[in-house]
C-alpha cells in the first residue's frame, strides 16, 4: 500500500491479509518541505512554478526539489531564478526586482520653462528628454500664468514620444459695471454680480454681456492683452411710456 500526502514523502506499507482478518495501518508521513520566506522590492508579484503566491512578500511551505521562482511587474522585465530546496535551505530569500522597460519623452513648450508632470509627478522642465517606463501615462505641461496642456500618451520601448505644447496666457482682468450687482456674462458664462469683478481669462477676444432689471442689456466684445486688463461698462436705463406721461430722467406729457 502506498499513501501519498502533499508536501510529505510517500508512506509505503507491505501487509499480509488472511481470511476474516483486520489489519490496522498508521501511515508515517515524513515532511518533504521547507518553510521559507521570500521578499522582493517594489511590490512585485511572486510566482512559484507558474503560480502567483504573493505580492512583495510570501511565506510558505516549499516542497523539496527544484522550483522556478519569478518576479513580475507591469511594464517591467520579469526576473527568474531556479531554486533547489532541501533540508539545508535557509531564508529569507531576497529576490531580484523586475527591471523597468523604458521609452523616451521629448518635451518642449512655447514658452519654454514649463513644468512636466507624468502621472501627477514632477519630472523636470521643458525643453528636455526624459526616460519614461513604457505604457499609458497622463502628461501635463504647465506654467504659471498660462493654460495647462494635458494629454494621455503611450510610451513604447526604445522609442521617442515627441510632445510639443503651445501654452496660452491667462491674465487677471477687472470689470467695473454700473449699476452695481448687474449680472455679468463672459463668453456666455455667468460670473457674478458686483460693482467690480475680478477674474481670469485667456489673452484674446471675449464677449461681455450685462443684464440688470430696469436697464437695457449691454453686449460688447473686449480685447484682452497682457497690458489691457481693465474695462468699464455703463448700462442705460429703460424708459416706460403711457398715454400721458414719460418716465425717465425728466417728464413730458402727451407722448405716445
ABEGO torsion letter per residue (X at the ends): XBBBBBGBBBBBBBBBBBBGBBBBBBBBBBBABBBBBBBBBGGBBBBBGGBBABBGBBBBBBBBEBBBBBBBBBGBBBBBBBBBBBAABBOBBBBBBBBBBBBBBBBBBOBBGBBBBBGGBBAEBOBEBBBBBBEBBBBBBBBBGBBBBBBBBBBBBGBBBBBBBBBBBBBBBBBBBOBBGBBBBBGGBBBBBBABBBBBBBBEBBBBBBBBBGBBBBBBBBBBBAABABBBBBBBBBBBBBAABBBEABBBBGBX
